[in-house]
Amino acid sequence: MTTHKTGTREQWLAERLKLLQAEKELTRRSDELAQRRQALPWVRVDKTYRFETDEGSASLKDLFKGRSQLLMYHFMFGPDYQAGCPSCSAIADGFNGFAVHLEHHDVAFWAVSRAPLAKLQAYKRRMGWTFPWASSSGGDFNFDFNVAFTEQQQREQNIEYNYQRNGFFAFDAASAPEPVTQFAAMCGTDAPTYVRDLPGMSTFVLEDGVVYHAYSSYARGLDGLWGMYQWLDRAPKGRNEADIWWRRHDEYKQG
């Protein structure tokens, strides 16, 4: 027998209507936050960045592909990884579906990682993905946008992530948190190497031939991009998790 509160349809409806008002308030607040994001001042990007893509070498401006806006997901796939981060992979499973819609609304979409292009292409084939994915291997792009860090920065606890100095990622293989060790192993590397690349998303705009940085978000700021979590938050038991439960989509047992 269930231990959860039960009731009549009338009781459920009364509670649901109260919740609906809170949901509407949250929606309005979310709309306000979106407007504040769009009102942020743009920062001109004068530094030259190069990327390797399926079509060859490209500049940041080239990634716009004739559009005025660029959305970019900073995918955790460092040069020493053998496979992409499982969490980023869970997020990226939704990219195929919406990328085509963005591209028809004046918005270019890319994932970007520091791993060499050949590794990204092989993993993309494994996952069955078609969205654009560029390699920033050998460049400063990920470092400048605070999603990649050197071993020295890690040792010195000189890491700025999510708009604050953070010593959390300055651990060695022996003292790393278990979930980090687990995910690092799933990527074919050790924990300290694994967290020298971190997730995020950035947006850019192109006006009069000039590229501007408009917005970046990291950590829990990416929650809205996790399609599976948006559904779980509406499931009867919610996220219902005590540890790392998700896998790459081709690693679940069938049945």
One Martini backbone bead per residue (centre of mass of N, CA, C, O) as a GRO file, in nm:
protein
  255
    1MET     BB    1   0.099   0.035   0.020
    2THR     BB    2   0.083   0.354   0.009
    3THR     BB    3   0.252   0.652   0.163
    4HIS     BB    4   0.111   0.845   0.003
    5LYS     BB    5  -0.088   1.085  -0.047
    6THR     BB    6  -0.440   1.082  -0.059
    7GLY     BB    7  -0.747   1.134  -0.266
    8THR     BB    8  -0.968   1.310  -0.417
    9ARG     BB    9  -1.045   1.473  -0.699
   10GLU     BB   10  -1.119   1.736  -0.554
   11GLN     BB   11  -0.858   1.762  -0.387
   12TRP     BB   12  -0.667   1.761  -0.624
   13LEU     BB   13  -0.779   2.013  -0.770
   14ALA     BB   14  -0.728   2.219  -0.548
   15GLU     BB   15  -0.417   2.176  -0.541
   16ARG     BB   16  -0.364   2.224  -0.843
   17LEU     BB   17  -0.454   2.523  -0.852
   18LYS     BB   18  -0.237   2.624  -0.661
   19LEU     BB   19   0.003   2.527  -0.831
   20LEU     BB   20  -0.063   2.687  -1.087
   21GLN     BB   21   0.005   2.965  -0.972
   22ALA     BB   22   0.304   2.901  -0.919
   23GLU     BB   23   0.375   2.828  -1.213
   24LYS     BB   24   0.302   3.104  -1.333
   25GLU     BB   25   0.505   3.263  -1.169
   26LEU     BB   26   0.754   3.115  -1.277
   27THR     BB   27   0.712   3.187  -1.573
   28ARG     BB   28   0.729   3.493  -1.539
   29ARG     BB   29   1.011   3.490  -1.414
   30SER     BB   30   1.149   3.358  -1.656
   31ASP     BB   31   1.085   3.584  -1.856
   32GLU     BB   32   1.243   3.802  -1.703
   33LEU     BB   33   1.521   3.663  -1.718
   34ALA     BB   34   1.541   3.657  -2.024
   35GLN     BB   35   1.544   3.967  -2.054
   36ARG     BB   36   1.804   4.007  -1.886
   37ARG     BB   37   1.989   3.852  -2.067
   38GLN     BB   38   1.932   4.030  -2.328
   39ALA     BB   39   2.037   4.306  -2.164
   40LEU     BB   40   2.310   4.249  -2.173
   41PRO     BB   41   2.610   4.336  -2.234
   42TRP     BB   42   2.825   4.348  -2.494
   43VAL     BB   43   3.131   4.171  -2.589
   44ARG     BB   44   3.395   4.215  -2.759
   45VAL     BB   45   3.563   3.997  -3.000
   46ASP     BB   46   3.913   4.016  -3.086
   47LYS     BB   47   3.996   3.742  -3.071
   48THR     BB   48   4.149   3.471  -3.229
   49TYR     BB   49   3.967   3.183  -3.334
   50ARG     BB   50   4.010   2.827  -3.380
   51PHE     BB   51   3.852   2.562  -3.573
   52GLU     BB   52   3.752   2.225  -3.609
   53THR     BB   53   3.575   2.085  -3.882
   54ASP     BB   54   3.414   1.908  -4.124
   55GLU     BB   55   3.492   2.170  -4.325
   56GLY     BB   56   3.720   2.281  -4.145
   57SER     BB   57   3.858   2.562  -4.086
   58ALA     BB   58   3.750   2.802  -3.823
   59SER     BB   59   3.597   3.068  -3.713
   60LEU     BB   60   3.382   3.219  -3.512
   61LYS     BB   61   3.232   3.357  -3.746
   62ASP     BB   62   3.184   3.095  -3.915
   63LEU     BB   63   2.979   2.955  -3.710
   64PHE     BB   64   2.724   3.123  -3.804
   65LYS     BB   65   2.639   3.067  -4.103
   66GLY     BB   66   2.487   3.362  -4.165
   67ARG     BB   67   2.414   3.433  -3.884
   68SER     BB   68   2.351   3.635  -3.581
   69GLN     BB   69   2.354   3.371  -3.400
   70LEU     BB   70   2.519   3.190  -3.115
   71LEU     BB   71   2.515   2.861  -2.989
   72MET     BB   72   2.703   2.709  -2.712
   73TYR     BB   73   2.840   2.394  -2.615
   74HIS     BB   74   3.038   2.286  -2.345
   75PHE     BB   75   3.195   1.993  -2.398
   76MET     BB   76   3.311   1.719  -2.218
   77PHE     BB   77   3.622   1.677  -2.413
   78GLY     BB   78   3.916   1.598  -2.371
   79PRO     BB   79   4.222   1.512  -2.507
   80ASP     BB   80   4.233   1.246  -2.291
   81TYR     BB   81   3.989   1.134  -2.379
   82GLN     BB   82   3.781   0.848  -2.502
   83ALA     BB   83   3.514   0.995  -2.403
   84GLY     BB   84   3.237   1.140  -2.334
   85CYS     BB   85   3.052   1.281  -2.118
   86PRO     BB   86   2.766   1.156  -1.979
   87SER     BB   87   2.619   1.421  -1.914
   88CYS     BB   88   2.659   1.563  -2.185
   89SER     BB   89   2.527   1.332  -2.343
   90ALA     BB   90   2.243   1.364  -2.224
   91ILE     BB   91   2.204   1.648  -2.329
   92ALA     BB   92   2.282   1.591  -2.641
   93ASP     BB   93   2.035   1.408  -2.717
   94GLY     BB   94   1.860   1.684  -2.788
   95PHE     BB   95   2.000   1.841  -3.030
   96ASN     BB   96   1.892   1.730  -3.299
   97GLY     BB   97   1.595   1.839  -3.279
   98PHE     BB   98   1.660   2.168  -3.238
   99ALA     BB   99   1.879   2.271  -3.439
  100VAL     BB  100   1.701   2.309  -3.693
  101HIS     BB  101   1.521   2.531  -3.571
  102LEU     BB  102   1.739   2.740  -3.510
  103GLU     BB  103   1.849   2.764  -3.807
  104HIS     BB  104   1.540   2.885  -3.880
  105HIS     BB  105   1.610   3.141  -3.649
  106ASP     BB  106   1.900   3.280  -3.666
  107VAL     BB  107   2.053   3.014  -3.529
  108ALA     BB  108   2.343   2.888  -3.426
  109PHE     BB  109   2.477   2.551  -3.357
  110TRP     BB  110   2.721   2.432  -3.104
  111ALA     BB  111   2.968   2.214  -3.025
  112VAL     BB  112   3.255   2.226  -2.788
  113SER     BB  113   3.594   2.089  -2.787
  114ARG     BB  114   3.933   1.980  -2.713
  115ALA     BB  115   3.923   1.755  -2.878
  116PRO     BB  116   3.989   1.603  -3.139
  117LEU     BB  117   3.807   1.566  -3.418
  118ALA     BB  118   3.823   1.256  -3.449
  119LYS     BB  119   3.696   1.193  -3.175
  120LEU     BB  120   3.428   1.339  -3.220
  121GLN     BB  121   3.339   1.183  -3.471
  122ALA     BB  122   3.336   0.899  -3.347
  123TYR     BB  123   3.133   0.963  -3.118
  124LYS     BB  124   2.906   1.067  -3.296
  125ARG     BB  125   2.859   0.799  -3.439
  126ARG     BB  126   2.796   0.630  -3.192
  127MET     BB  127   2.543   0.828  -3.102
  128GLY     BB  128   2.388   0.949  -3.363
  129TRP     BB  129   2.482   1.234  -3.439
  130THR     BB  130   2.433   1.573  -3.625
  131PHE     BB  131   2.543   1.793  -3.488
  132PRO     BB  132   2.753   2.042  -3.449
  133TRP     BB  133   3.121   1.982  -3.403
  134ALA     BB  134   3.393   2.138  -3.245
  135SER     BB  135   3.740   2.199  -3.235
  136SER     BB  136   3.976   2.363  -2.985
  137SER     BB  137   4.245   2.256  -3.031
  138GLY     BB  138   4.521   2.446  -2.904
  139GLY     BB  139   4.350   2.666  -2.774
  140ASP     BB  140   4.186   2.937  -2.575
  141PHE     BB  141   3.880   2.926  -2.558
  142ASN     BB  142   3.814   2.750  -2.300
  143PHE     BB  143   3.983   2.924  -2.109
  144ASP     BB  144   3.844   3.206  -2.160
  145PHE     BB  145   3.547   3.052  -2.080
  146ASN     BB  146   3.584   2.871  -1.816
  147VAL     BB  147   3.621   2.529  -1.924
  148ALA     BB  148   3.941   2.537  -1.879
  149PHE     BB  149   4.241   2.380  -1.729
  150THR     BB  150   4.530   2.357  -1.578
  151GLU     BB  151   4.738   2.184  -1.380
  152GLN     BB  152   4.843   2.431  -1.229
  153GLN     BB  153   4.572   2.553  -1.146
  154GLN     BB  154   4.491   2.308  -0.982
  155ARG     BB  155   4.723   2.309  -0.775
  156GLU     BB  156   4.662   2.631  -0.700
  157GLN     BB  157   4.353   2.689  -0.697
  158ASN     BB  158   4.314   2.858  -0.997
  159ILE     BB  159   3.981   2.851  -1.032
  160GLU     BB  160   3.732   2.974  -1.262
  161TYR     BB  161   3.389   2.898  -1.183
  162ASN     BB  162   3.093   3.030  -1.191
  163TYR     BB  163   3.205   3.320  -1.088
  164GLN     BB  164   3.437   3.162  -0.913
  165ARG     BB  165   3.652   3.065  -0.690
  166ASN     BB  166   3.771   2.713  -0.708
  167GLY     BB  167   3.874   2.423  -0.502
  168PHE     BB  168   3.723   2.155  -0.577
  169PHE     BB  169   3.924   2.067  -0.835
  170ALA     BB  170   4.183   2.025  -0.621
  171PHE     BB  171   4.245   1.707  -0.680
  172ASP     BB  172   4.326   1.386  -0.652
  173ALA     BB  173   4.277   1.060  -0.724
  174ALA     BB  174   4.238   0.974  -0.413
  175SER     BB  175   4.028   1.238  -0.334
  176ALA     BB  176   3.806   1.193  -0.516
  177PRO     BB  177   3.502   1.184  -0.589
  178GLU     BB  178   3.319   0.920  -0.684
  179PRO     BB  179   3.164   1.036  -0.932
  180VAL     BB  180   3.420   1.139  -1.071
  181THR     BB  181   3.567   0.870  -1.094
  182GLN     BB  182   3.349   0.729  -1.257
  183PHE     BB  183   3.342   0.924  -1.504
  184ALA     BB  184   3.638   0.910  -1.573
  185ALA     BB  185   3.637   0.607  -1.642
  186MET     BB  186   3.419   0.643  -1.872
  187CYS     BB  187   3.655   0.835  -2.024
  188GLY     BB  188   3.955   0.716  -1.981
  189THR     BB  189   4.035   0.859  -1.701
  190ASP     BB  190   4.116   1.078  -1.460
  191ALA     BB  191   3.992   1.297  -1.238
  192PRO     BB  192   4.175   1.550  -1.279
  193THR     BB  193   4.147   1.546  -1.590
  194TYR     BB  194   3.839   1.558  -1.615
  195VAL     BB  195   3.818   1.858  -1.454
  196ARG     BB  196   3.971   2.034  -1.686
  197ASP     BB  197   3.678   1.993  -1.791
  198LEU     BB  198   3.379   2.191  -1.837
  199PRO     BB  199   3.061   2.297  -1.830
  200GLY     BB  200   2.864   2.490  -2.080
  201MET     BB  201   2.732   2.812  -2.204
  202SER     BB  202   2.729   3.017  -2.507
  203THR     BB  203   2.679   3.350  -2.645
  204PHE     BB  204   2.643   3.508  -2.973
  205VAL     BB  205   2.698   3.804  -3.181
  206LEU     BB  206   2.636   3.950  -3.515
  207GLU     BB  207   2.755   4.285  -3.603
  208ASP     BB  208   2.900   4.440  -3.852
  209GLY     BB  209   3.133   4.202  -3.832
  210VAL     BB  210   3.090   4.167  -3.517
  211VAL     BB  211   3.180   3.995  -3.229
  212TYR     BB  212   2.975   3.898  -2.945
  213HIS     BB  213   2.942   3.856  -2.609
  214ALA     BB  214   2.642   3.771  -2.411
  215TYR     BB  215   2.658   3.466  -2.273
  216SER     BB  216   2.694   3.261  -1.965
  217SER     BB  217   2.681   2.914  -1.838
  218TYR     BB  218   2.681   2.702  -1.537
  219ALA     BB  219   2.610   2.422  -1.406
  220ARG     BB  220   2.293   2.477  -1.286
  221GLY     BB  221   2.248   2.664  -1.542
  222LEU     BB  222   2.188   2.380  -1.720
  223ASP     BB  223   1.919   2.240  -1.638
  224GLY     BB  224   1.732   2.324  -1.887
  225LEU     BB  225   1.898   2.119  -2.091
  226TRP     BB  226   1.775   1.873  -1.940
  227GLY     BB  227   1.534   1.689  -2.062
  228MET     BB  228   1.498   1.460  -1.849
  229TYR     BB  229   1.451   1.654  -1.602
  230GLN     BB  230   1.192   1.790  -1.697
  231TRP     BB  231   1.035   1.525  -1.673
  232LEU     BB  232   1.104   1.431  -1.381
  233ASP     BB  233   0.979   1.693  -1.242
  234ARG     BB  234   0.683   1.554  -1.345
  235ALA     BB  235   0.710   1.315  -1.186
  236PRO     BB  236   0.596   1.154  -0.910
  237LYS     BB  237   0.924   1.109  -0.803
  238GLY     BB  238   1.105   1.258  -0.967
  239ARG     BB  239   1.442   1.220  -0.954
  240ASN     BB  240   1.510   0.989  -0.764
  241GLU     BB  241   1.822   1.031  -0.633
  242ALA     BB  242   2.146   0.907  -0.487
  243ASP     BB  243   2.298   0.877  -0.763
  244ILE     BB  244   2.455   0.769  -1.036
  245TRP     BB  245   2.236   0.653  -1.312
  246TRP     BB  246   2.340   0.746  -1.571
  247ARG     BB  247   2.394   0.690  -1.923
  248ARG     BB  248   2.466   0.613  -2.203
  249HIS     BB  249   2.238   0.517  -2.440
  250ASP     BB  250   2.432   0.246  -2.513
  251GLU     BB  251   2.454   0.134  -2.182
  252TYR     BB  252   2.194   0.015  -2.145
  253LYS     BB  253   1.994  -0.218  -2.053
  254GLN     BB  254   1.789  -0.426  -2.193
  255GLY     BB  255   1.430  -0.413  -2.086
   0.00000   0.00000   0.00000
